[in-house]
Amino acid sequence: MSLRGLAYNAPMRNRFAPVLGVALWVAASMANAQATVVLKLQPKAGSSYKYSLVNETSAQGAPQKMKMTMSQTLKVISVSGGKITIEASTSNVKAEGMPASSAQELSKVKLTTVTDAYGKVLSSKAAGHEMAEAIASSLGGTGFAGVEYPRKAVGVGATWKGTIDLAKMLEASGLKTGGNKMTVNYKLVKIEKQGAKTVATIEQTFSGSATAQPPAGTQGGALNLSMRGKSTITVDVADGMMLSTRGEVTTSIKSGTQFNMTSTTTTTSKRV
């Protein structure tokens, strides 16, 4: 091209540059919005993941919050036949507003979970504490680390559902109730690059209620329980393992006019 042609086209390029920039930005935004990911648990056997956790509970009428901090290690024991076996252990447990023995007991617990490739818990067992053993037995059918993935590729804005068997959880605490199941709603709100990782951000909400009978030999009438929660969870798309989570669960327990208690528990965790 001649110097005259360059001189002529320079103003034209300057004139259309903003338009071209906007067009490229829109195209990039549309591409990002239309991008889909397959969310599956696919860690390698023998790999380990370490997290720092903080758990805080405030209860109606309680003089102070209960706070617990700890380190958690997830070790992938095996990956075979579409099943993943993961062992969770805790250490460096520190407790505020509760007996020191609670922290010591928690440090002894080891939880072994078998899930399918979409994070649905197939079986779960714990060792080291009687209550933990009972609760572990109630986790079947829930999502590993609180998340159950969809069975197809999804993009930003996609929603899907899971369930929590509230009856099993209550029975693990010695309460008898009917076959109550809570629906868990998931939404994929973001897909982004963070360094070398592709990270998916998932929002989770649930709510439910149940009427439970106290354990045999215990005084008092039926207990009316309600529970609601919300969480924001980030996962590494490459292996489906959690990077961070922040969740809040509010539980209300009522029995006639004589007993009414509401507690809120906030849990945060981050891979370290």
C-alpha positions in Angstrom: 0.0 0.0 0.0 1.3 3.5 -0.8 2.1 6.2 1.7 -1.0 8.0 0.5 -3.1 5.0 1.1 -1.8 4.6 4.6 -2.5 8.2 5.3 -6.0 7.8 4.0 -6.8 4.6 6.0 -5.3 5.8 9.3 -8.3 8.0 10.1 -10.7 5.3 9.0 -8.9 2.8 11.3 -9.1 5.3 14.2 -12.8 5.9 13.4 -13.8 2.3 13.5 -11.4 1.1 16.2 -13.9 1.7 19.1 -16.6 -0.1 17.1 -14.3 -3.0 16.5 -13.3 -3.1 20.2 -17.0 -3.2 21.3 -17.7 -6.0 18.8 -14.8 -8.1 20.1 -15.8 -7.5 23.7 -19.4 -8.6 22.9 -18.2 -11.7 21.0 -15.9 -12.6 23.9 -18.7 -12.2 26.4 -21.1 -14.3 24.3 -18.4 -17.0 24.0 -17.9 -17.0 27.7 -21.6 -17.2 28.4 -22.1 -20.0 25.9 -19.1 -22.0 27.2 -20.0 -25.3 28.9 -18.2 -27.5 31.3 -18.6 -31.1 32.4 -18.5 -31.2 36.2 -17.3 -34.6 37.5 -15.2 -36.0 40.3 -12.1 -37.4 38.7 -9.1 -37.0 41.2 -6.2 -39.4 40.9 -5.7 -42.2 43.4 -3.1 -41.3 46.0 -3.6 -37.5 45.7 -4.3 -35.4 48.7 -6.0 -32.1 49.2 -5.6 -29.9 52.3 -8.1 -27.3 53.6 -8.4 -24.8 56.4 -11.9 -24.7 58.0 -13.7 -22.3 60.3 -17.1 -23.2 61.8 -19.1 -20.6 63.8 -22.4 -21.2 65.5 -24.6 -18.6 67.3 -27.7 -19.8 69.1 -30.6 -17.9 70.5 -30.0 -17.2 74.2 -26.4 -18.5 74.1 -23.9 -16.1 75.9 -21.3 -16.4 73.1 -20.7 -17.9 69.7 -19.1 -21.3 69.4 -16.2 -21.3 67.1 -14.0 -24.1 65.8 -11.0 -23.9 63.5 -9.2 -26.9 62.0 -7.2 -28.3 59.2 -8.7 -31.1 57.0 -7.0 -33.5 54.7 -8.8 -35.4 52.0 -6.9 -38.4 50.7 -8.0 -40.3 47.6 -7.8 -43.9 48.5 -8.9 -45.4 45.2 -10.6 -44.6 41.9 -12.2 -47.7 40.3 -15.3 -48.7 38.4 -16.7 -45.2 38.5 -16.4 -45.1 42.3 -14.1 -42.8 44.3 -13.1 -43.6 47.8 -11.9 -40.6 49.9 -10.7 -40.5 53.5 -11.1 -37.3 55.5 -9.2 -36.5 58.6 -8.9 -33.4 60.8 -6.0 -31.9 62.8 -5.0 -28.7 64.6 -8.6 -28.4 66.0 -9.1 -25.3 68.2 -12.4 -24.6 69.9 -13.9 -21.5 71.5 -17.1 -21.5 73.6 -17.2 -25.3 73.9 -15.4 -27.9 76.0 -11.8 -28.6 74.9 -12.7 -32.3 74.9 -14.9 -31.6 71.8 -11.9 -30.6 69.9 -9.9 -33.5 71.1 -12.6 -36.0 70.1 -13.0 -34.4 66.6 -9.3 -34.9 65.9 -9.7 -38.6 66.3 -12.4 -38.9 63.7 -11.7 -40.4 60.2 -14.5 -40.3 57.6 -14.4 -42.6 54.6 -16.7 -41.8 51.8 -17.5 -43.7 48.5 -19.0 -41.5 45.8 -19.9 -41.9 42.2 -18.3 -39.7 39.5 -21.0 -37.0 40.0 -20.3 -36.6 43.7 -23.4 -38.6 45.0 -22.4 -40.4 48.2 -22.9 -44.1 47.8 -21.7 -45.0 51.3 -20.0 -43.4 54.2 -18.6 -44.5 57.5 -16.6 -42.9 60.4 -14.3 -44.2 63.0 -13.1 -42.5 66.2 -16.4 -41.1 67.7 -19.8 -42.7 68.3 -21.9 -39.7 67.1 -19.7 -39.2 64.0 -20.3 -42.9 63.2 -24.0 -42.4 63.4 -24.0 -39.2 61.3 -21.8 -40.8 58.7 -24.3 -43.5 58.2 -27.0 -40.9 57.3 -25.0 -39.3 54.4 -25.9 -41.8 51.7 -27.6 -40.0 48.7 -26.3 -36.6 49.5 -23.6 -34.7 47.6 -19.9 -35.1 48.5 -18.7 -31.9 50.3 -22.2 -30.6 49.8 -22.3 -30.8 46.0 -23.9 -33.2 43.6 -23.0 -32.5 39.9 -25.4 -32.6 37.0 -25.3 -35.6 34.5 -24.6 -33.4 31.5 -22.5 -30.4 30.4 -23.7 -27.1 31.7 -23.1 -23.4 31.1 -23.4 -20.3 33.2 -27.0 -20.0 34.4 -27.7 -23.7 34.3 -29.7 -25.2 37.3 -30.1 -28.7 38.6 -31.4 -30.4 41.8 -30.3 -32.9 44.4 -31.8 -34.2 47.7 -30.9 -34.4 51.4 -32.6 -37.2 53.4 -33.6 -35.2 56.5 -35.1 -38.2 58.2 -31.8 -40.1 58.2 -30.0 -37.1 59.6 -32.5 -36.7 62.4 -32.5 -40.4 63.2 -28.7 -40.3 63.6 -29.3 -37.8 66.4 -31.8 -40.2 68.1 -35.0 -38.5 66.7 -37.7 -40.4 64.9 -39.5 -38.8 61.9 -41.1 -39.6 58.6 -39.5 -39.9 55.2 -38.7 -36.2 54.8 -36.4 -35.2 52.0 -35.2 -31.7 51.2 -34.6 -30.6 47.6 -31.3 -28.9 47.1 -31.1 -26.4 44.3 -27.9 -25.7 42.4 -27.0 -23.0 40.0 -23.7 -22.5 38.0 -23.1 -18.8 38.3 -19.6 -18.4 36.9 -16.8 -20.1 34.8 -13.5 -18.3 34.9 -9.7 -18.8 34.6 -7.7 -18.5 37.7 -4.1 -18.9 36.7 -3.8 -22.4 35.1 -7.2 -23.5 36.6 -10.6 -23.3 35.1 -12.9 -22.6 38.1 -16.6 -23.1 38.4 -18.7 -21.2 41.0 -21.8 -22.9 42.2 -24.6 -21.5 44.3 -26.6 -23.9 46.5 -29.8 -23.3 48.4 -32.1 -25.7 50.3 -35.0 -25.5 52.9 -37.2 -28.1 54.6 -39.1 -29.0 57.7 -40.0 -32.1 59.6 -41.8 -33.2 62.8 -39.8 -35.5 64.9 -40.5 -37.6 68.1 -38.0 -37.4 70.9 -36.1 -40.6 71.8 -37.9 -43.2 73.9 -37.9 -42.4 77.6 -37.4 -38.6 77.0 -40.0 -36.2 78.3 -41.6 -33.6 76.0 -43.8 -33.6 72.9 -43.1 -33.6 69.2 -40.4 -31.4 67.9 -41.0 -29.2 64.9 -37.8 -28.6 63.0 -37.1 -26.3 60.0 -33.8 -25.8 58.2 -32.7 -23.5 55.4 -29.2 -22.9 54.0 -27.2 -21.3 51.2 -23.7 -21.8 50.0 -21.2 -20.6 47.4 -18.8 -23.2 46.3 -15.8 -23.1 43.9 -14.5 -26.2 42.2 -11.5 -27.0 39.9 -13.2 -28.2 36.7 -10.2 -30.4 35.9 -10.9 -32.9 38.7 -14.1 -31.6 40.3 -12.5 -31.2 43.7 -13.6 -28.2 45.9 -11.4 -25.1 46.1 -13.4 -23.1 48.6 -16.9 -22.9 50.2 -18.8 -20.5 52.3 -22.1 -21.6 53.7 -24.7 -20.6 56.2 -27.4 -22.9 57.7 -30.2 -21.7 60.0 -32.0 -24.3 62.1 -35.2 -23.7 64.2 -36.5 -26.2 66.8 -39.9 -25.7 68.4 -41.9 -27.8 70.9 -45.3 -26.4 71.7 -45.0 -23.0 73.5 -42.3 -24.1 76.0 -39.3 -24.5 73.7 -38.1 -22.4 70.8 -34.5 -22.3 69.7 -32.9 -20.9 66.5 -29.2 -21.3 65.7 -27.1 -20.2 62.7 -23.9 -22.0 61.6 -21.5 -20.4 59.2 -18.8 -22.6 57.6 -15.9 -21.5 55.4 -13.2 -23.6 53.9 -10.3 -22.9 51.6 -7.8 -25.2 49.9 -4.2 -24.5 51.2 
